[in-house]
Amino acid sequence: MPRPFAARGIAGPAALLVGFAVVIVGAVATILVRTPLPPPPAPVVRSWDGKSTFRCGANEKIALEHVTAALPEGTAVEASSRCELELRDVDLTAPVGIDAGGRARVTITGGRIQAARTAIDATLEARVTARNATIEAGDTAIRAGINARVDASGCAVHATTAVEASMNAVVTMEGAKVEGKTKASSNAKIVGLAR
């Protein structure tokens, strides 16, 4: 019968110790691999007076609920730097509604965005998902650029330019009610638009 450790100069109790160590390390590795990770933390619900720009950044996870904001100038909500922001039944009125960039994730459920210029401006790999919301603008309702993804399926979208997509951006509009022009350039796509 071969003696695997004897060939390496390990015999007797030392071989037994090495064998146990290998078994224990293997068992610990199996436990670590099979142990599920805890669920990610829920977003922190914050209050906002709606009188100045709300900013979310640096990996923050924030939710805003039932807020009405009216800003005469600037941007209502800025999301950047991998921020995860949930807007639930929020009513925004400003020259720019939401500016999302830097891999931010914005989820809009219900509510309304009414902007003088641009309602949703997403770029730099931002992801914006809107459901059951009204998105209106004087100029462009949804602008997506530089690898951004915007999904406004089931929303009502109204503007001179309803959707403008450029630079590899993808905008999904499945079942959305859209009024206004659409433009796609530089490998961008507008998906699910029924006219």
N, C-alpha and C positions, 0 to 999 in steps of 0.2 A: 504494500500500500504506500503510495507516495506521501511524502511529508512536505507540504508546500512551504512551510516556514523554515524548515530545517535547511533547505537549499540556500536560504538567505542568512543563515547563521542564527536563526531564532528557533529555540526549542523549549520544550517543557512548559513551565508556568508562563514564561514570556509569550510563547505562541498563543496560549490560552487567553492571556490579557489582550493581545492584539486582536484576536478573533472577536472577543466581547466588544472591544472598542468599535470595530467595524459594524457589528450588529446594532449597537446603540446609536451610532451616527446615522445609519440607514433608517432606523426607526424614527429618530427625531426629524430627519429630512422628510420622511413620509408624512408625519404629523403636520409639519409646517406647510407642506404643499397642499394638503387636504383641508386645512383650517380656513373657513371662509372669512373674508374681510368684513369688518363691520360696515353697516350702511353709511353712506356719506351724510354729514350733518345737514339738517334742514336749514333753509335760509332763515336769517334773522329778520323778523318783521320790524321795519323801521317806520317812524313817523316823518312827515315832511310837510312843511307849511305851504309849499307850492309857490313861493314868492321869489325864489332864486334857483339856479341850476342845481339839480340833484346829481351828485357824482358817485359812481361806483367803480372801484378799481382794485388792483393788487390782490387778486384771488378772493375778493369778498363774495359772500353769498347773502344777498339781500332780497327781501320782498317788500313791496309797497302795495297797500290795499286801500281802496275807496278814497283816493286822493283827487282833489280837483286843483289843478295848477294853471295859472294864467300869467305868463311872462310877456311883457311888452317888447322885450328884445332878447336876443341870444337863443340858447338851446335849453329846453326843459330838462332833458335827461341825457347825461353822458355816461357811457359804459365803456371801460377799457381794461387792459392788462388782465385778461382772463376772469374778469368779473362775471358772476352769475346773478342775473337780476330778473325777478319775477314782478310783473305789473298786473295786478288783479283789479279789474273794474276801476281803472284810473282814467281820468279825463284831463288831457293835456292840451293847452292852447299856447302856442309860441311861434316865432318865426321858423325855428327848427324843433321838431318834436323830440326825436331820439337820434343821438349820434353814437353809433356803436363801432368799435374798432379794437385792434389788439387782441383778437381771439375771445372777445367778450361773448357771452351767451345771454340773450334777452328773450324772455317768454312773456307774451302779452295775452291775457285772457279777458275778453270783454272790454268794455270801455271805449274811449274815443281819442283819437289824435287829430287835432286840427292845427295845421301849420300854414303860415303865410308863404313860406318858401318850400321846405322839404319836411315831410312827416317822419319818414324813417330813412336815415342815411347810414348804411352799413358798409364797412370796408375792412381791409387787413384781417381777413379770415374770421370776421365776426359771424355769429349765427343768431338770427332773429326769427322767432316763431310767433305768429299771431293767430288767434282763434276768436271768432265771433266779435271782432272789433270793427269799428268804423275808422278808416284812415283817409283823411282829406287834406289837400294842400292847394295853395294858390298856384304853385309851380309844379313840383314833382312829389307825388305821394310816396313812392318807394324808389330809392336810389341805392344800387348795390355795385360795389367795385372791388377789385383786388381780392379775389378768392372768397368773397363773402357768400353766405347762403341766407336767403330770406324766404320763409314759407308763410304766405298770407292766405292759405287755403280757407275758404268759407268766410272771408271778410268782405266788407263793402269798401271799395277803393275808388276814390273820386279825385281827379286833378286834371290840369291841362295835359301833363304827362303822368299817366298813372304809374308806369314802371319804366325805369331806365337802368339797364344792366350793362356792365362793361368789365373788362379785364378778368375773365374766367369766373365771374360771379354766376350764381344760379338763383333764379327767383321762381318759386312754385306758387301757382295761383289756382289750384284745383277747387272748383265750385265757388270761386270768388265772383262777386258782382263788380265788374270793372268798367269805369267810365273815364275815358281819356286815352291818349296815345301811348304806345309802348315802343321802346327802342332797346335793341341788344347789339353790342359791338365787341370786338376784340375777344372772341371765343366765349362770350357770355351766353346764357340761355334763359329764356322765359318759358317755363313748363306749365302745362295744364290750363292754358288760357283759352277759354271758349268765347268765341265772338260770333 
